[in-house]
């Protein structure tokens, strides 16, 4: 399951961050690292971007980038 598929209000842990080169580095630099707990707080009116809570702060992320973050199944 990837981060873009997580429902609003659900909590999950990051398993892996995929992507190539600077995209992967940027995601890791933002704190999206394996074993980090994330919660989807809300989405923009048209569904993109999404707002996450992780490590005590809020982060806005495009769905295209969220597809590169593998998470545990929240169910």
C-alpha positions as CSV (number, residue, x, y, z in Angstrom):
1,X,0.0,0.0,0.0
2,X,1.3,3.5,-0.7
3,X,0.8,6.8,1.1
4,X,-1.6,8.2,-1.5
5,X,-4.1,5.3,-0.7
6,X,-4.3,6.0,3.1
7,X,-7.6,7.4,4.3
8,X,-8.0,10.7,6.1
9,X,-7.5,10.2,9.9
10,X,-5.8,6.8,9.6
11,X,-2.4,6.2,11.1
12,X,0.3,4.1,9.5
13,X,4.1,3.6,9.4
14,X,6.4,4.1,6.5
15,X,8.0,0.9,5.3
16,X,10.1,2.2,2.4
17,X,10.7,5.3,0.3
18,X,11.1,4.6,-3.5
19,X,12.0,6.9,-6.3
20,X,15.2,7.9,-8.0
21,X,17.9,10.5,-7.3
22,X,16.8,13.9,-6.0
23,X,13.2,12.9,-5.5
24,X,14.1,10.2,-3.0
25,X,16.6,12.5,-1.3
26,X,14.0,15.2,-1.0
27,X,11.4,12.9,0.6
28,X,14.0,11.6,3.1
29,X,15.1,15.1,3.9
30,X,11.5,16.0,4.7
31,X,11.4,13.3,7.4
32,X,9.6,10.6,5.4
33,X,11.9,7.8,6.5
34,X,11.2,4.2,7.3
35,X,9.5,3.4,10.6
36,X,8.1,7.0,10.8
37,X,4.4,7.2,11.8
38,X,2.2,9.3,9.6
39,X,-1.4,10.4,9.7
40,X,-3.4,11.9,6.8
41,X,-4.9,15.1,8.2
42,X,-6.8,16.5,5.1
43,X,-6.8,16.9,1.4
44,X,-7.1,19.9,-0.8
45,X,-10.6,20.6,-2.3
46,X,-9.6,18.8,-5.6
47,X,-7.8,16.0,-3.8
48,X,-4.2,17.1,-4.4
49,X,-2.1,17.8,-2.4
50,X,-2.6,16.0,0.9
51,X,-1.6,17.2,4.4
52,X,0.2,14.8,6.7
53,X,1.3,14.9,10.3
54,X,4.6,13.3,11.2
55,X,7.3,13.9,13.7
56,X,5.2,16.6,15.4
57,X,4.7,18.8,12.3
58,X,2.5,19.1,9.3
59,X,3.7,18.5,5.8
60,X,1.9,19.0,2.5
61,X,2.8,16.5,-0.2
62,X,1.6,16.0,-3.8
63,X,-0.1,12.7,-4.6
64,X,2.4,12.0,-7.3
65,X,5.2,12.0,-4.6
66,X,3.1,10.1,-2.1
67,X,2.9,7.2,-4.5
68,X,6.6,6.6,-3.9
69,X,6.1,6.0,-0.2
70,X,5.2,2.5,0.8
71,X,3.3,2.1,4.1
72,X,2.0,-0.7,6.3
73,X,-1.6,-1.6,5.6
74,X,-3.7,0.5,8.0
75,X,-6.5,-2.1,8.4
